[in-house]
Amino acid sequence: MDVTFTTQIGVLVKGDIWSCVEIPSSVELFGTGRSVRLVATIDGEPLSAGAMPTGSGGHMLSISAKLRKKLGKEIGDDVVVHLAERLT
């Protein structure tokens, strides 16, 4: 897998903005609407996490407060996401 995209931190879930990034065309990319384990980078920082269903037909990756602080980013800021590997 080698997918790179730029997106904004912040996904609307049940009326709240969560500190996540939405993965575009994720159901087509992964072939499922269920959670998927990924190896990725966010602005070059490594991340191994589960892409969770958004509830609206896509997937999102959570961006922890610790990672946001390391990146100097907040909800609403743009980040570059690189999906490197899907884990089984």
Buried (B, 14 or more C-beta within 10 A) or exposed (E): EEBEBEBEBBBEBEEEEBBBBBBEEBBEBBEEBEEBEBBBBBBEEEBEBBBBBBEEEBBBBBBEEEBBEEBEBEBEBEBEBBBBEBEE
